[in-house]
């Protein structure tokens, strides 16, 4: 086994912090556990890189975030998307791992059994596409969802087609298609009750993620 040489109190503090994080993983969810393990590994990496407490703190941050950063550009994009979607029902959030997430329900995205983008979604996608050419380190992921009406044979491809429609629209606005990943989850990840029309409308949605990698 390779021996790591730690220097001084900062390294010891980093090691202690990492052990505390890893010890507490038993009572965590999968997402929390992954984040904690990342933080622990990052703290050890930071201590190994140098003998300053700053190194350990930076290491912990990078490990916990899985390589994504929340830059000034990301903060500005979030503010712009919040302004563009105000009053529409679209949720704009920063995820725990520093991705910008847009949850776009069917009120402005898609009709029942349709992958055709509604007119109200276009200005939101326009704003999302704006400025991405100047952010080469960003990654885009679009996930389509359906409600529970219909079979998997209908819902699974429909969810992918909804994500594909959003991707194609972004490409038409100048975004490089190679930067965009799409996925479809069918009806398997509802965010509301499928027994009501209001709930089904929330479940017919796309989720868009924008993430920036550290350079």
Long-range contacts (C-beta under 8 A, 24 or more apart in sequence): 4-44, 4-48, 5-48, 6-47, 6-48, 7-47, 7-50, 7-51, 8-51, 10-47, 10-51, 10-52, 10-53, 10-55, 10-56, 11-47, 11-48, 11-51, 11-56, 13-53, 13-56, 14-43, 14-44, 14-46, 14-47, 14-53, 14-56, 14-59, 14-60, 15-43, 15-44, 15-47, 17-43, 17-56, 17-60, 18-43, 18-44, 31-96, 34-66, 35-64, 35-96, 35-97, 36-64, 38-63, 38-64, 38-65, 38-66, 39-63, 39-64, 62-214, 64-97, 65-97, 65-98, 66-97, 67-213, 67-214, 68-97, 68-98, 68-99, 68-211, 68-212, 68-213, 68-214, 69-98, 69-212, 69-213, 69-214, 70-94, 70-98, 70-212, 71-212, 73-131, 73-135, 73-212, 74-98, 74-100, 74-210, 74-212, 77-131, 77-210, 80-127, 80-130, 81-124, 81-127, 81-128, 84-123, 84-124, 84-127, 85-124, 88-120, 88-124, 90-124, 95-209, 97-211, 98-211, 98-212, 99-209, 99-210, 99-211, 100-209, 100-210, 100-211, 101-207, 101-208, 101-209, 102-128, 102-207, 102-208, 102-209, 103-191, 103-205, 103-207, 104-205, 104-206, 104-207, 104-208, 105-201, 105-202, 105-204, 105-205, 106-201, 106-202, 106-203, 106-204, 106-205, 107-201, 109-162, 109-204, 109-205, 109-206, 110-162, 110-165, 110-204, 110-206, 112-147, 112-149, 112-204, 113-150, 113-154, 113-158, 115-144, 115-158, 115-161, 115-162, 115-164, 115-165, 116-165, 117-165, 117-166, 117-169, 121-166, 122-169, 125-166, 125-169, 125-170, 125-173, 126-173, 128-170, 128-208, 128-210, 129-170, 129-173, 129-174, 129-175, 132-175, 132-179, 132-210, 133-174, 133-175, 135-212, 137-212, 137-213, 137-214, 137-215, 138-179, 138-210, 138-211, 138-212, 138-213, 139-179, 139-181, 139-209, 139-210, 139-211, 139-212, 139-213, 140-170, 140-175, 140-179, 140-180, 140-181, 140-208, 140-209, 140-210, 141-180, 141-181, 141-182, 141-183, 141-208, 141-209, 141-211, 142-166, 142-167, 142-180, 142-181, 142-182, 142-183, 142-206, 142-207, 142-208, 142-209, 143-182, 143-183, 143-184, 143-185, 143-206, 143-207, 143-208, 143-209, 144-182, 144-183, 144-184, 144-185, 144-205, 144-206, 145-184, 145-185, 145-186, 145-187, 145-189, 145-190, 145-203, 145-204, 145-205, 145-206, 145-207, 146-186, 146-187, 146-203, 146-204, 147-187, 147-190, 147-194, 147-199, 147-200, 147-201, 147-203, 147-204, 148-187, 148-190, 148-194, 148-200, 148-203, 149-194, 149-200, 150-187, 152-186, 152-187, 155-186, 155-187, 156-184, 156-186, 157-184, 158-184, 158-186, 159-184, 159-185, 159-186, 159-187, 160-184, 162-206, 163-206, 166-206, 166-208
